[in-house]
Amino acid sequence: MKPHLHKCWCILKNGNAAFVACMEDVLDVYQRPYAPNIPVICMDEKPYQILGEVRKPIPARSGSVEKYDSEYTRNGTCSIFLFAEPLGNWRHVNASNTRKKTDWAREVKYLCDCYSDAEKIFLVMDNLNTHNISSLYEAFPPEEARATAKRLEIHYTPKHGSWLNTAEIELSALTKQCLNRRIDSMDKLIIQMAAWETDRNKCQKGVDWQFTTKDARIKLKHLYPKILKISILQSTSRICSAQDRHRRRGFSVRL
């Protein structure tokens, strides 16, 4: 045993109907066949610190890894927005100095412009306070906001269920492949993320989602409310009560 060790974990309570409802809704969306005119897009965002070097790093050379000093300058923070189409092998990433409703609205508007020929866009994301149709009305005139909203069908992942958002896979790849260094300005950050986006889209990286609602009802059975036995008992009780009432009135009852 190693009692000094601990791990951050997502602990869910059993019988969580709210979690189950959102989970099955998202899983049903993932089972939709690929349709270019009705794409399924996943969206996620993360905060990021813009850090600069105090001392110039020592480059790697034969037999020695790159060395950098532990001291750094903090040049601000930003919010990274990422959209990914799992079956379309497409993703887009951008950064904003703030994380406001208007920032989210502008990113969603850009998404709709990218899919200008799509009849409807299925958008999967977590339920943050900024991720709401009302945010469009804070960023655009009513006519434009309504036109954008009508093109979206939003499906929220459950609370403590961010693993259901495939955009997290892309954010993880972005973090390991592009954000694994100190970047000292927003301009450099956007340039490097754009290069990562271009390369990953060119490689046609997609997501093959295998977990279905059927799997969830088996592997995550403990999260489903225990209502089956209660419902059977209640139905049996109602049938018996109906029989008793009919017998008292002189009727014969056959089931």
Buried (B, 14 or more C-beta within 10 A) or exposed (E): EEEEEEEEEEEBEEEBEEBBEBBBBBBEBBEEEEBEEBBBBBBBBBEBEBBEEEEEEEEEEEEEEEEBEEEBEEBEEBBBBBBBBBBBBBBBBBBBEEBBBBBBBBBBBEBBEBBEEBEBBBBBBBEEEBBBBEBBBBBBEEEEBEBBBEBBEBBBBBBEBBEBBBBBBBBEBBEEEBBEEBBBEBEEBBEBBBEBBEEBBEEEBBBEBEBBBEEBEEEBEEBBEEEEEEEEEEEEEEEEEEBEEEEEEEEEEEE
